[in-house]
Every structure is written in C-alpha cells, then in structure tokens.
Amino acid sequence: MKKRYFILLISILLVSCKPNNSEGVFKILPQPQEWKIKGKSDLKKSDIAFHHSPTSKTLPPGSDFLGQAKATNIIEQAQLVYSINPELDLKSEGYILDINVDQVQINAKDQAGLIYGLATLEQLMEDAGEQGVNLPLCHIKDYPLLSYRAIHLDIKHHRETLDYYYSLIDKLKKYKINAIIAEVEDKIKYKRQPVVGSSDALTIEQWQKLSEYARKRNISISPLVQGLGHASFVLKHEQYKSLRDNPQSDWAFDPLNPETYRVQYDLYLDALEALPHGKYLHVGGDEVKTTGRNSGKTSLELQLIWLNKVCQFAEKQGRIPIFWDDMPLKQTGLYSPMFRPEMPKVKVDSIWNVNQKNLEEFLPQFPKNCIYMRWNYHTPEAYGNTKTMQWFRDQGLKVMGATAGQTRWVLMPQRESNMKNIRSFALSSIETGLNGLLLTLWDDDSPHFELYHRGIIAFANDTWSGDQLSKSELKSAFRQREYSFTLADKDFAFIDSLEESVSQWKNILLQGNKRNYLKEMENPEENGLIELPDGRNSGQWTIKNKERLSIAEKMIENTTKVGQKIEQMQKLAKRNSYALEVYQRVNEIVGFTPKILLALKRFDYATKGEEKLIEKAKIIQLKLDFYNLRDKVEKTYSKTRVINKPNDYILDQDHHHHLANQLHTFDWQFYAELLMFDKMDKQLKW
C-alpha cells in the first residue's frame, strides 16, 4: 500500500497540468483567462516577507495567507508589489499577475481586481508550499465573463453557526464569487414585526457585521424576503391569519389587503437594514395563485398588483427588485416548453404563437424596474427557455438566469453536483450578454452546506471563465484546491459514486417515493414502509424483494469502497478535513440503511427458534448501532450547524413536504429508519 501511494505521488508531481510546469503542479480556480508558465522563479512561499504599494494602499482584508509579511517603502526590498490602475485595459474586477524571478507584481483594474489577484496568488502559494517547490515564473491576465456571480444562501429551515458564515465568506472570496442572495425568512430578529423572527434568529446587528465583512471581500449580500406566496413563515402565526388569501392556508398573502403591504414593507425595511450593502431586494413571487378572497380578479392580475407595489417600494429604498418569473408564464400557457428540451423548435414557436397574446395583454402592467429571474435547474438548454429570456429582453425588461447546485436532493447534491446544467446556463448567459447568474442552493431537504461546495466552485469557474476546463479537469482541480495536490488524481474521485448510492438510499425502505410524505401519513409504518417478513412463509419476503435486496447489497459494497477512499484522503488531505468528515457521515448513513434489509432477509430464512433468537440479537445490535451512528452524525453536523429548532418554534403547514420542516429535532433526517425499527419491534415474531 505504501509503495502504491509513493508511486502515485511521484506520478502526480510529474504529470503536467494546464498550463505546464516541470517544477510543480499548479491549478487555479476559476481558471484564468490567460495563463503562461515560463519556468520557475527564485521565490518560495516563505520568501514573501515584504510587500509594497506605489500608492501606499494597504492590503485588503483577507490577505492573511501572506503570514507575517510587512509593508515596505522600498520597492526593491518587496517580494510583492501591487497597485490599482483604473486605466488598465481590462474589464472590471480584472487583474494582471506577473511572477518574475524575485518579485510578484499585481496590477489590478480596481479594488475587486486586487482582491482577486491576491486570491490567485494565494492558490499558487498554497500549491508551491505544499509541494515544496518555488512559485512558477508566469504571466496571468484575468477578468470575469459575467459581472454578477451570486450564490443563494437559503436558511429557512435551519441556520449554521455565525462562525461558519464568516468562513464561508472567506471561501467564496477565494473562488471569486461576488454576491449572495440570502433567503432569510424568519432568521432575522425583526424589529418592526418581532413575532416573525425565530428565537434562534440572528440579530440585525449580527447580519450587518457579516454584510460588512463580506463587502470588504467584494461580496454583496442582498436579501430575499418571500412574498406573495411562500409566506408560511409569517402567516402561520395567529396574529397574521387575517392576511391570508385562503383563510385555511398559510401559503399566500391576500394581495388586496392593505395590511399585507404594511407587514411586508416592515420585513423588507428590517432586512435591508440588516444587509445594507446589497444592490437588490429579491421579493420572491413564485409558485403561487391567489384569489384576493374571491375578488373575481385573475391570479395574474392579482400578482401584478402585488408586484408593482413591492417594486415601487424597492425603488424608493434604492434597491433593484428581483422577481421569480414562473407564474406569469404558467398562467398564460407558456411555461411547459421551458422545461422540455426534446420539444421541436417548431412546436415551441407554435405554442408561443397561440399564447403570446395572453402575456402581452398584461405587458403594460409589468414593472420596468424589476429583474425577471428565469430559473431553470435541469434544462437551461431548452429552446423554450432561451426564447422566454429573449422575449423579456425584446420587451425592454431586465432578465437574469438562475441555475441550481441543490434542489430537492436528499443528503447531498446529485447529478455530479448538477455541473452540466450549471455550465449550460453559465455559457448561455455569457453568449447572450446577460449581466449575471444566480446559483440557487435550496434548503428544502437540507443537506449539509459543506456538500454544496463542489457545485459552488464549478459555478464560480464557469461564470468567470466559461468552459476552458473539461468536466474531468474541473473535478481534478476541485480536489487539488480543496484537499491537496496529492488528491487531484481520479483515483481519489468518490463524490459521483457516493451520489449514486444516495439516490438509492432515499426510498430503499419505502413503498414508492414517499420519504417526504411519511410524517403526514396516517399509519406511516403500514402505508409508507415496505412490509416485513411473515414467519409462516419462510423465504417468500426475500423472493418478493429480490431486486430491492440486490440494490442493498450493491449499496453496501459501494459505500464500503467509498469509505475506504475517504479514509485514505483524510490521511493525505492538507485542507478542509471537516468536509471529508461530513462526506464520511453521509456515506455511513447510506451504507447503514441497506443493512436493515439484509437483516430482514436473514430473519426471513430463520425457521427454528434458536435461529430466530440469533437474528433477534443481531437486529437489536443493529438498532443500537443505528443510534450510535445517529449520534455521530449529529456530533459532526452540529460543529457548524444548529441542528434542532427552538422549542417554541411553530412548524408551518409544509405545503411542499420539506423534510427539514417536519420535526423540531434532527430526527427528520432518520425518520424512515426510526419508523422501520419501531415497526420491526412491533411486528416481527421472535
């Protein structure tokens, strides 16, 4: 084993990466626009002892990677010289980085360009220091292809520790993400409507400090405060029930009730005070139909009444409103083609020819100061999607895309972290000259945020420099940047393999696809879980569940291999060991659940009393092992996450069956397994 890893280490050092350098393997994410390595400099990482700015500009916050390096007024003494030149022939946020024989020079277009030039230097120093080689002799000319590169921070069902958010800001800066849309819901302690804020919410002052910390690292945080629908976090409270569009549902506000706007504006004002450095106010507006308490107005009329009011409010506050665009398109018959890439162009055009007039009838009521956010998480390449975005632009309306790094996937993002669709939407946004793109990261089923990072980094790369890196090159660079250059080799790729088992885990104990519905079922043990073996018909249960058991065996085999690989990586990783620990816990969950099925198989074949007692003892031990695993998972997750809701937290009506919204404790993550052990205790005849 030691010999194998010695050979692997040598091969990694010798393999040329993009670009080539015989004295080390250097990888930068996002991939720079231009990057030429000409050899090696005389500078080691530890040689950066002095820095100099011709204009006496101080280093920006986040430059801690330079260690104890000190400022000097003597340029010849400095190993790092940096400057800002607004006349530089580069796009905003651009920079030129030259590493010469004995000096690093960064010439930036603006403050953001300086921050990003230093972020690139940090990665080069990281690689050089880890490999024990000199910095490369190189020239980098770099700038982003999309100017607004935002991730979505959705904290409606839980929040992380405050320290974690600060560390997240540092990571986003390193990968040149420059914005966050924070879906805050009840995680602000609102002053104007204090009932709405949960007791574990962050104060306005805490949000302000985080926002300022981010601003200094060229990251603007803008709030997303949900309305017209997705309003359960407000309307679940007794004192707001009069504002419901449907008195029996906490989902949507009544858009004709003046009090609706007093409450929403109060929430907006507090959110804008908490996040003062963003340029946007995202008002939501998706997945909702209202009647105005049976007013006789159409849903689209009512939505546009609401949208105009909240957009006018946003403009008065100096913010640009953003609105999810789906409902106007759905209510006028233009929705389906956006999600059907197989639909022929002629068919899409015919649907538009028939229904376009329905949309254009309301065009005068569409606010002009609003950005219409065209979200498409799996089929951005569909002709219907690009046609819709072009329609908005043709009408003089602003449009921006939204892709996804996490949708409704359980435990962790899947489909290779959705890399294909992230790239597709990034490239189409670049090609059509859009301003930016949002990476949504939904908290509906609440995977650990560490598991979003591969998708975030892929998004950062593709929105900055397009498709210069192939998918395999990007995955390799991700492993090098996040863990170690020794782990860049494909032999250490495990995430895609784990994703496959995770997708099978969700329903392995269930009848159909019902994990998200178990909590609301009447008698979920019978109606949601698979049946148990009948001791009177030995072996019949196994025959009936042959395919399920085959999948279970493959899951155990796969997670065993993944677990071994993660353990190897933990020994070699230089950075982000916590992320590997989270992956390890997920792998253990996914590898454990199928063991329940194999225990039932053994019980199914046990015919004698002694055999049944042996299998009973094994199942009891399996249950104890499960509780120990649950404790391990909670211990790992709680290092950065507040895993339980406050005792006084009011759960809403859960219209979309969000796993993370169904219990106060973290047991929602293990609900199917807990039910199965209860069912086995009650029904198996020992």
C-alpha positions in Angstrom: 0.0 0.0 0.0 2.8 2.5 0.9 4.6 1.6 -2.3 1.4 2.3 -4.3 1.0 5.7 -2.8 4.6 6.6 -3.3 4.3 5.8 -7.0 1.1 7.8 -7.2 2.7 10.8 -5.5 5.6 10.7 -8.0 3.3 10.4 -10.9 1.2 13.4 -9.7 4.3 15.5 -9.5 5.4 14.6 -13.0 2.0 14.9 -14.7 1.7 18.3 -16.5 -1.4 20.2 -15.7 -2.9 23.1 -17.6 -0.6 25.1 -18.1 2.6 23.0 -17.9 5.3 23.4 -15.3 8.0 20.9 -14.7 8.7 22.2 -11.1 5.2 21.6 -9.6 1.5 21.1 -10.3 -0.3 24.4 -10.2 -4.1 24.7 -10.6 -6.1 27.8 -10.2 -9.9 28.1 -9.8 -11.6 29.8 -11.5 -9.3 29.0 -14.5 -7.7 32.3 -15.6 -8.4 33.8 -19.0 -4.7 33.8 -19.9 -2.0 31.9 -18.1 1.5 31.3 -19.3 4.1 29.5 -17.2 7.7 30.1 -18.3 9.7 28.2 -15.7 10.3 28.6 -12.0 11.1 31.8 -10.0 13.6 32.1 -7.2 10.7 32.6 -4.8 9.5 30.1 -2.3 6.2 30.6 -0.4 8.2 31.6 2.7 10.2 34.2 0.8 7.3 36.7 0.7 8.5 38.8 3.6 7.7 42.4 2.3 5.0 44.0 0.2 4.9 47.4 -1.4 2.2 49.6 -3.0 3.4 52.6 -5.0 0.3 54.5 -3.9 0.7 53.4 -0.2 -2.5 51.3 -0.5 -3.0 48.8 2.3 -3.6 45.2 1.6 -7.4 44.3 1.5 -8.9 42.2 4.3 -8.5 38.5 3.7 -4.8 38.7 2.9 -3.8 36.6 5.9 -2.3 34.0 3.7 0.8 36.3 3.4 1.6 35.5 7.0 3.9 37.9 8.7 4.8 39.8 5.5 5.3 43.5 6.3 4.8 46.7 4.3 7.9 48.5 3.0 8.5 51.8 1.2 11.4 50.3 -0.7 10.2 48.6 -3.9 13.4 46.7 -4.4 13.0 45.2 -0.9 9.5 43.9 -1.6 8.7 40.4 -2.9 5.2 41.5 -3.7 4.3 44.8 -5.4 0.6 45.6 -6.0 -1.2 48.6 -7.5 -4.6 49.6 -8.8 -4.9 51.3 -12.2 -8.4 52.2 -13.4 -7.0 52.9 -16.9 -5.9 49.3 -17.2 -7.4 47.8 -20.4 -9.4 45.1 -18.6 -12.9 44.5 -17.5 -14.0 45.4 -14.0 -12.6 43.0 -11.4 -9.7 42.2 -13.7 -6.0 42.0 -12.9 -2.6 41.1 -14.3 -0.3 39.0 -12.2 3.3 38.5 -13.1 5.7 36.3 -11.1 9.2 37.3 -12.0 12.5 35.8 -10.9 12.4 37.5 -7.5 9.2 39.6 -7.3 5.5 39.2 -7.7 3.6 42.0 -9.3 -0.2 42.5 -9.3 -1.7 45.3 -11.3 -5.5 45.5 -10.8 -8.2 47.4 -12.6 -10.0 48.1 -9.3 -10.2 47.1 -5.6 -12.0 43.9 -6.6 -9.3 43.1 -9.1 -6.7 43.4 -6.4 -8.7 41.1 -4.1 -8.9 38.5 -6.9 -5.3 38.9 -8.0 -4.3 38.2 -4.4 -6.8 35.2 -4.3 -4.9 33.7 -7.3 -1.6 34.3 -5.7 -2.9 32.6 -2.5 -3.7 29.5 -4.6 -0.3 29.5 -6.2 1.4 29.9 -2.9 -0.7 27.1 -1.5 0.4 24.7 -4.2 4.0 25.8 -4.0 4.2 25.5 -0.2 2.5 22.1 -0.2 4.8 20.6 -2.9 7.9 22.3 -1.6 8.7 24.0 -4.9 9.3 27.6 -6.0 6.5 29.8 -7.3 6.2 29.5 -11.1 7.6 32.1 -13.4 4.3 33.1 -15.0 2.1 35.8 -16.5 -1.7 35.8 -15.8 -4.2 38.2 -17.4 -7.6 37.6 -15.9 -11.2 39.0 -15.7 -14.7 37.6 -15.3 -17.1 36.9 -18.2 -20.1 37.5 -16.1 -20.1 40.5 -13.8 -22.6 39.3 -11.2 -21.8 35.8 -9.8 -24.1 35.1 -6.9 -24.9 32.1 -4.7 -28.2 31.6 -2.9 -28.0 31.2 0.9 -31.3 29.6 1.9 -31.7 29.3 5.7 -35.5 28.9 6.0 -35.3 25.6 7.8 -32.1 25.9 9.8 -29.1 28.1 10.2 -25.4 27.5 10.5 -23.2 28.9 13.3 -22.2 32.5 12.8 -18.5 31.5 12.6 -19.4 29.2 9.7 -20.9 32.1 7.7 -17.7 34.0 8.2 -15.6 31.1 6.9 -18.0 30.7 4.0 -17.4 34.3 3.0 -13.6 33.7 3.0 -14.1 30.7 0.8 -16.3 32.5 -1.7 -13.8 35.3 -1.9 -11.1 32.8 -2.7 -13.1 31.5 -5.7 -14.2 34.9 -6.9 -17.9 34.7 -6.1 -19.0 38.3 -5.6 -22.6 38.2 -4.3 -25.0 36.3 -2.1 -28.8 36.3 -2.2 -29.8 35.4 1.4 -33.2 33.9 1.8 -33.6 35.0 5.3 -37.3 34.2 6.1 -37.5 34.0 9.9 -33.8 34.0 10.6 -33.7 37.8 11.3 -34.8 39.2 14.6 -37.2 41.7 13.1 -37.7 44.9 15.0 -40.9 46.1 13.2 -42.6 42.7 13.2 -40.8 40.8 16.0 -43.2 37.9 16.1 -41.9 36.7 12.7 -38.3 36.2 13.8 -37.5 32.8 15.3 -35.9 32.7 18.7 -32.6 31.4 17.2 -32.5 34.1 14.5 -29.5 36.4 14.1 -30.0 40.0 15.1 -29.9 42.8 12.7 -26.6 43.9 14.1 -25.1 40.4 13.6 -26.3 40.4 10.0 -24.8 43.9 9.5 -21.4 42.8 10.7 -21.4 39.8 8.4 -22.5 42.0 5.5 -19.7 44.4 6.2 -17.2 41.6 6.4 -18.4 40.3 3.0 -18.3 43.8 1.4 -14.6 44.2 2.3 -14.1 40.9 0.3 -16.1 42.2 -2.7 -19.2 40.2 -1.8 -22.5 42.0 -1.7 -25.3 40.3 0.3 -28.9 41.1 -0.8 -32.0 39.8 1.0 -34.7 37.6 -0.4 -37.9 38.0 1.7 -40.6 35.8 0.4 -44.0 37.0 -0.8 -46.6 36.8 -2.4 -46.5 33.1 -1.7 -44.0 31.1 0.3 -45.4 33.2 3.2 -45.9 30.5 5.8 -43.1 31.8 8.0 -45.4 34.9 8.5 -48.9 33.6 8.1 -48.5 30.6 10.4 -48.7 33.0 13.3 -52.1 33.6 14.8 -51.9 37.4 14.5 -51.4 37.3 10.8 -54.1 34.9 9.8 -56.3 37.7 8.6 -53.8 38.5 5.9 -54.2 35.0 4.3 -55.5 34.8 0.8 -57.1 31.5 1.8 -58.1 31.6 5.5 -57.3 27.9 5.7 -53.8 28.1 4.2 -50.7 29.8 5.5 -49.1 29.8 2.0 -50.1 33.2 0.4 -50.9 36.8 1.3 -54.1 38.4 0.2 -52.8 41.0 -2.3 -55.8 43.2 -1.9 -55.5 43.7 1.8 -53.6 47.0 2.6 -52.3 45.4 5.8 -50.4 42.8 3.7 -48.1 45.6 2.4 -47.6 47.2 5.8 -46.3 43.9 7.1 -44.2 43.1 4.0 -42.7 46.5 3.9 -41.7 46.3 7.6 -40.0 43.0 6.9 -38.2 44.5 3.9 -37.0 47.5 5.9 -35.5 45.3 8.6 -33.9 43.0 6.0 -32.4 46.0 4.1 -31.1 47.4 7.4 -29.6 44.1 8.2 -28.0 43.7 4.8 -27.1 47.3 3.8 -24.5 46.7 1.1 -26.6 44.7 -1.4 -28.0 46.3 -4.6 -31.1 44.0 -4.9 -34.2 43.1 -3.0 -35.5 39.7 -4.1 -39.2 39.6 -3.5 -39.9 36.0 -4.4 -43.3 35.7 -6.1 -43.1 32.1 -7.4 -45.4 29.1 -7.1 -48.5 31.0 -6.0 -52.1 31.5 -7.1 -54.3 34.0 -5.3 -58.0 34.9 -5.5 -58.0 38.1 -3.4 -60.5 36.4 -1.1 -62.7 35.5 -4.2 -62.4 39.0 -5.6 -63.1 37.9 -9.2 -59.7 39.1 -10.4 -57.4 36.6 -12.1 -54.3 35.2 -10.4 -52.1 37.1 -12.9 -54.0 40.4 -12.3 -53.5 40.0 -8.6 -49.9 39.0 -8.8 -49.1 42.1 -10.9 -50.9 44.4 -8.5 -48.7 43.0 -5.8 -45.5 43.1 -7.9 -46.0 46.7 -8.8 -46.5 47.8 -5.2 -43.4 45.9 -3.9 -41.3 47.0 -6.9 -42.2 50.7 -6.2 -41.2 50.2 -2.6 -37.9 48.6 -3.5 -37.1 51.5 -5.8 -37.8 54.1 -3.1 -35.3 52.2 -0.9 -32.7 52.4 -3.6 -32.8 48.7 -4.4 -33.4 46.8 -7.7 -36.2 44.3 -7.2 -35.8 40.7 -8.4 -38.9 38.5 -9.1 -39.1 34.8 -10.0 -40.8 34.8 -13.4 -42.7 31.5 -13.4 -46.2 32.4 -12.6 -47.0 34.9 -15.4 -45.6 32.3 -17.8 -47.6 29.4 -16.3 -50.8 31.4 -16.2 -50.6 32.4 -19.9 -49.7 28.9 -21.2 -46.0 29.5 -22.0 -44.5 27.5 -19.1 -44.1 23.9 -20.4 -41.7 24.5 -23.3 -39.0 25.9 -21.0 -38.5 22.5 -19.4 -38.8 20.3 -22.5 -35.5 20.3 -24.5 -36.9 17.5 -26.6 -39.7 19.7 -27.9 -39.0 20.7 -31.5 -38.5 24.3 -32.2 -41.5 24.5 -34.5 -43.7 23.2 -31.7 -42.3 25.7 -29.2 -42.9 28.5 -31.7 -46.5 27.3 -32.3 -47.2 27.4 -28.5 -45.9 30.9 -28.4 -47.9 32.0 -31.4 -51.1 30.8 -29.8 -50.4 32.1 -26.2 -48.1 35.1 -26.6 -51.1 37.4 -26.8 -52.2 36.3 -23.3 -48.9 37.5 -21.9 -48.6 40.7 -23.9 -52.1 41.7 -22.8 -50.6 42.3 -19.4 -47.3 43.8 -20.6 -48.1 47.4 -19.6 -48.5 46.2 -16.0 -45.1 44.5 -15.9 -42.8 46.8 -13.8 -39.9 48.1 -15.8 -37.5 48.5 -12.8 -37.7 44.8 -12.0 -35.3 41.9 -12.9 -37.3 38.9 -14.1 -35.3 35.9 -12.9 -35.7 32.9 -15.3 -35.0 29.9 -13.2 -34.3 26.6 -14.8 -32.4 23.9 -12.9 -32.2 21.0 -15.2 -32.9 22.1 -18.8 -31.5 25.6 -19.4 -30.5 24.5 -22.9 -34.2 24.1 -23.9 -35.2 26.3 -26.8 -38.3 27.3 -24.9 -36.1 28.6 -22.0 -33.9 30.8 -24.2 -36.9 32.0 -26.2 -38.6 33.1 -23.0 -35.5 35.0 -21.8 -35.2 36.7 -25.2 -38.9 37.7 -25.0 -38.3 39.6 -21.8 -35.3 41.4 -23.4 -37.3 42.2 -26.6 -39.9 43.9 -24.4 -37.3 46.1 -22.7 -37.4 44.1 -19.5 -34.3 43.1 -17.5 -33.7 39.3 -17.2 -31.3 37.2 -15.3 -30.9 33.4 -15.1 -30.9 31.1 -12.0 -29.4 27.7 -12.1 -29.1 25.2 -9.1 -26.4 23.5 -7.1 -29.1 21.9 -4.9 -32.8 21.3 -5.5 -34.8 18.5 -3.8 -31.9 16.0 -3.4 -31.7 14.3 -0.1 -28.4 14.1 1.9 -26.3 15.7 -0.7 -26.4 17.3 -4.2 -26.6 14.8 -7.0 -26.2 14.6 -10.8 -22.4 15.4 -10.5 -23.3 18.4 -8.4 -25.5 19.5 -11.3 -22.3 20.6 -13.2 -23.7 20.0 -16.7 -26.6 22.3 -16.2 -24.7 24.9 -14.3 -22.2 25.1 -17.2 -25.0 25.2 -19.8 -26.7 28.2 -18.1 -23.4 30.0 -17.5 -22.4 29.7 -21.2 -25.8 30.8 -22.5 -25.7 33.8 -20.1 -22.2 34.7 -21.3 -23.2 34.3 -25.0 -26.3 36.3 -24.8 -24.7 39.2 -22.9 -26.6 38.8 -19.6 -25.4 40.6 -16.5 -25.1 37.6 -14.2 -26.4 34.3 -12.9 -27.6 33.0 -9.6 -26.8 29.6 -8.2 -29.7 28.5 -6.1 -29.0 26.2 -3.1 -32.3 25.2 -1.7 -32.7 24.2 2.0 -35.9 22.2 1.4 -34.3 18.8 2.3 -31.4 20.5 4.0 -28.1 18.6 3.1 -25.0 19.9 4.9 -23.7 23.1 3.3 -20.2 21.6 3.0 -21.6 19.3 0.4 -22.6 22.2 -1.8 -19.1 23.4 -2.4 -18.2 21.4 -5.5 -21.2 22.8 -7.2 -20.4 26.3 -6.0 -16.8 26.1 -7.2 -18.0 24.7 -10.6 -20.4 27.7 -10.8 -17.6 30.1 -9.8 -15.3 28.7 -12.6 -17.9 28.6 -15.4 -19.3 32.1 -14.7 -15.8 33.5 -14.5 -14.0 31.8 -17.5 -16.6 29.7 -19.3 -15.7 26.2 -20.4 -11.9 26.3 -20.6 -11.7 23.3 -18.3 -13.4 20.0 -19.2 -15.6 18.4 -16.5 -12.9 16.0 -15.5 -10.2 18.7 -15.4 -12.6 20.8 -13.2 -13.2 17.9 -10.8 -9.4 17.3 -10.5 -8.7 20.9 -9.9 -11.5 20.9 -7.3 -9.8 18.1 -5.4 -6.4 19.8 -5.5 -7.8 23.1 -4.4 -10.0 21.8 -1.7 -7.9 19.0 -0.2 -4.4 18.6 -1.6 -2.4 18.3 -4.9 -1.8 14.6 -3.9 -5.6 14.0 -4.2 -6.1 15.6 -7.6 -5.8 12.2 -9.4 -9.0 10.5 -10.5 -8.2 7.6 -8.2 -9.4 9.8 -5.4 -12.7 10.7 -7.0 -15.6 9.4 -4.8 -18.4 12.0 -4.9 -20.1 10.8 -8.1 -20.0 7.2 -6.8 -21.5 8.3 -3.5 -24.2 10.3 -5.2 -25.4 7.1 -6.9 -25.9 5.3 -3.6 -27.5 8.3 -2.0 -30.2 8.4 -4.8 -31.0 4.7 -4.0 -31.0 5.3 -0.2 -33.9 7.7 -0.2 -36.6 5.0 -0.9 -34.8 1.7 -0.1 -37.1 1.1 2.9 -40.2 2.6 1.3 -43.2 1.8 -0.8 -42.6 4.2 -3.7 -41.1 7.7 -3.4 -42.6 8.7 0.0 -39.9 9.7 2.4 -41.0 13.3 2.3 -44.6 12.3 3.0 -44.2 9.9 5.9 -44.7 12.5 8.6 -48.2 13.4 7.4 -49.4 9.8 6.6 -52.0 8.0 8.6 -50.2 4.9 9.9 -46.9 5.5 8.0 -45.4 2.2 9.2 -48.0 0.4 7.1 -48.7 2.9 4.3 -45.2 4.2 3.8 -42.7 1.4 4.7 -42.3 -1.9 3.0 -43.9 -5.0 4.6 -41.9 -7.2 6.9 -41.3 -11.0 6.6 -44.1 -13.3 7.6 -42.7 -16.1 9.8 -45.3 -18.5 8.4 -43.9 -18.3 4.8 -40.2 -18.6 5.1 -38.3 -17.1 2.1 -41.3 -15.5 0.4 -40.3 -12.0 1.6 -36.9 -12.4 0.1 -38.3 -13.6 -3.2 -40.7 -10.6 -3.3 -37.9 -8.2 -2.5 -35.2 -9.7 -4.7 -34.5 -6.6 -6.7 -34.5 -4.4 -3.6 -32.1 -6.7 -1.8 -29.8 -6.7 -4.8 -29.7 -2.9 -4.7 -29.0 -3.0 -1.0 -26.0 -5.4 -1.4 -24.6 -3.1 -4.1 -25.1 -0.1 -1.9 -23.1 -1.7 0.9 -20.4 -2.8 -1.5 -20.1 0.7 -3.0 -20.2 2.6 0.3 -17.5 0.3 1.7 -15.2 1.3 -1.1 -16.1 5.0 -0.8 -15.5 4.8 3.0 -12.0 3.3 2.4 -11.3 6.1 -0.1 -12.4 8.8 2.2 -10.2 7.4 5.0 -7.2 7.4 2.6 -8.0 11.0 1.7 -8.3 12.1 5.3 -4.7 10.9 5.9 -3.4 12.8 2.8 -5.5 16.0 2.9 -3.9 19.3 3.8 -7.1 21.3 3.9 -10.9 21.0 4.5 -10.8 17.9 6.6 -14.2 18.8 8.0 -15.8 18.4 4.6 -14.4 14.9 4.3 -15.8 14.2 7.7 -19.3 15.3 6.6 -19.0 13.1 3.4 -17.9 10.2 5.7 -21.0 10.6 7.8 -23.2 10.7 4.7 -21.5 7.6 3.4 -22.1 5.8 6.7 -25.8 6.7 6.7 -26.2 5.4 3.2 -24.2 2.3 3.9 -26.2 1.5 7.1 -29.8 1.6 5.9 -29.5 -1.3 3.4 -28.1 -3.4 6.3 -31.6 -3.4 7.7 -32.9 -5.1 4.6 -30.2 -7.8 4.8 -31.0 -8.4 8.5 -34.7 -8.9 7.5 -33.5 -11.3 4.8 -31.7 -13.4 7.3 -34.7 -13.3 9.6 -36.9 -14.4 6.7 -34.9 -17.6 6.4 -34.7 -18.3 10.1 -37.1 -21.1 10.8 -36.0 -22.6 14.1 -36.5 -20.9 17.4 -32.7 -20.8 18.0 -32.1 -19.2 14.6 -34.8 -16.6 15.3 -33.2 -15.7 18.7 -29.8 -15.3 17.0 -31.3 -13.0 14.3 -33.2 -11.1 17.1 -30.0 -10.4 18.9 -28.4 -9.2 15.6 -31.4 -6.8 14.9 -31.2 -5.5 18.5 -27.5 -4.8 18.0 -28.2 -3.2 14.6 -30.7 -0.9 16.3 -28.0 0.1 18.9 -25.5 0.6 16.0 -28.0 2.9 14.4 -28.4 5.1 17.5 -24.7 5.3 17.7 -24.5 6.4 14.1 -27.2 9.0 14.6 -25.2 10.4 17.5 -22.0 10.5 15.3 -23.9 12.3 12.5 -25.4 14.9 14.9 -22.0 15.5 16.5 -20.4 16.1 13.1 -23.2 18.3 11.8 -23.5 20.3 14.9 -19.9 21.5 14.7 -21.2 24.1 12.2 -25.0 23.8 12.2 -27.8 24.5 14.6 -29.4 21.1 14.2 -32.5 21.5 16.4 -35.2 24.1 16.1 -36.1 26.1 19.3 -38.8 24.5 21.5 -41.1 27.5 20.8 -40.7 27.2 17.0 -44.0 26.9 15.2 -43.9 24.4 12.3 -45.9 25.6 9.3 -48.3 23.6 7.1 -45.4 22.2 5.0 -47.2 22.6 1.6 -44.2 21.2 -0.3 -43.3 18.4 2.0 -39.9 19.7 3.0 -38.1 17.0 5.2 -36.3 19.7 7.2 -39.5 21.4 8.1 -41.2 18.4 9.7 -39.7 18.0 13.2 -38.1 20.2 15.8 -35.2 17.8 16.2 -32.7 16.4 13.7 -34.6 13.1 13.6 -36.3 14.2 10.4 -33.0 13.1 8.7 -33.6 9.5 10.0 -37.4 9.4 10.2 -37.8 6.4 7.9 -35.2 4.3 9.7 -36.7 5.2 13.1 -40.1 4.1 11.9 -38.7 0.9 10.5 -37.1 -0.1 13.8 -40.4 0.6 15.6 -42.2 -1.5 13.1 -39.8 -4.3 13.5 -40.2 -4.2 17.3 -44.0 -4.4 17.0 -44.4 -6.9 14.2 -41.6 -9.4 14.0 -42.5 -12.5 15.9 -39.4 -13.8 17.7 
